[in-house]
């Protein structure tokens, strides 16, 4: 349940058309005699105080409280001027989003988590009639690190509500990787909006709870529940018992069938293979029939029983109940095969998943994955992932041998990608 919503300002609520950057540049010239003195600096996702310190360092100026204060006082004055000249625009959907939050039966606390100094934030929001919407905030005057600002905002929200507010009750809305990172640093969820700094694929690669092109048209219920489902593990056993197993196509995945028939250079030698999340064991059977000693694992006891019965005629298959994310491997395997498992686990446990794969595959062994790719998060499972996220996560442990678009079941066409990795 989201009790606190914290908004970033620039690129999330408003786009000032560079008013802040111009005010910084003019301050460098007017207050410190450094024309062009901020030209090489990157502003995106940064806090004002960290930018001032970088400016002082760049120009061998003393990093004193006096210099920081002098810079920021001049900056605030010039920012006001710049905003009057060009105030920019409110980001799409922001006004409606704030109105919907206010209209909730139990409105969440709506605050700011921003790299702006307090007075800069007030000036920017006032220029767009948004100053009244926020009842608490953490600003660059409080700390120069955005992650620390997240912790400060959490503390202030706890004071406001008169109880400790947990990270998962907080939704941070922002437009850069720095916003996602600071949300994660306090265990909060991030709704990433591609209306400012980073593109949608860049944002998605850093696992926000939800990423959208803009807030326009996003129902407030969807916004407030972003990622809330992530921490709720699916009750797989109940689904098997209810025979609600729509993901089970009754046969091995076409991508695996093609791989086992078309790549003797990898498969001719056979070996042992682990298939975590094997369900009723169709893929395990395909590996066994290709000459492997195949081990299927599933979290749901009913799946394991059904798989064992179904494939009882094969001598080179074993099925075992196991929590792949937590249990130690029964052996180090030559191969590990995955299909519909990575996309089925709560994305907050993806680090555990990567660790497990690395533990279960022996050095020099192979990990073959048929991953489900989606450009956008939606209510999972399956949960979306991107090629970039997958390569970033697995590369430290595995060398990517090849990846390709496989043949898929009709309903999954174009959404799957095969990755063949070798354990380092
Ligand atoms: Mg921003």
Boltz pocket constraint, residues with backbone or C-beta under 6 A from the ligand:
constraints:
  - pocket:
      binder: B
      contacts: [[A, 8], [A, 9], [A, 10], [A, 11], [A, 12], [A, 45], [A, 174], [A, 175], [A, 176], [A, 196], [A, 197]]
      max_distance: 6.0
